[in-house]
Amino acid sequence: MGSKEKQVVQDWLAATRGDADEVNGAFVKYFHPDATWTLIGSTPISGTYHGLESIQNDFLGANFRGEEREGPSVQGLSQEYGIKPLEVEDVLSLEDDRVVVFCRSDGMGRNGVAYNNQYCWIVTVRDGKIASMVEFCDTALIERVQFDKKIVPAGTTVPVYAR
C-alpha cells in the first residue's frame, strides 16, 4: 500500500539535489499546478500557499528575501551559502495516498546563523504528483535565521492570572 506514492516523493527528493534550475524543474515535474504547501506556526511565512507558483514565489522565495522590512536587520537565507541537499532520514508510506518524510536542512542565514532545521512533511500524492504538503519544523529557528528575530524571555515573574 502506498508504494507508488512513496516512489513519487522519493523521485522528487532525488531531483532536488541539483542546482537551482534542477530544483525548480523538480517542482514543476512533481507538483500539481494547484498543489498546496502548509507551514505550521506563526512565523511571517506560516500558512497555506495555494498553487505551484505561490509555493515557489511567495513561500520558497520568501526564505531568501525575508520580510523585506526597513531597518538594520539582515534577513533571509544566504544565497552565497546556498541550500545543501536535504539529508533524508526516512520516507514512509501512510494510508490515503499520503507519505511522511523526515529530513534535515543545511543552510545559513544572511545574519550568519546556521539553518539546520528538522522537518516532518506529510505529503499527499494525487494522480502521480504531489498535491499537498504539511510541514512541521522548528519555527523558532525560522524566526531567528530567516527573519533575524531574537527570542528572549518575556521577563514576567508574577502570574498574570490570579487563581
Beta strands, then each sheet from edge to edge (+ up, - down):
strand 1: 31-39
strand 2: 47-50
strand 3: 87-93
strand 4: 98-104
strand 5: 107-108
strand 6: 114-115
strand 7: 118-126
strand 8: 129-137
sheet 1: 2+ 1- 8- 7+ 4- 3+
sheet 2: 5+ 6-
end
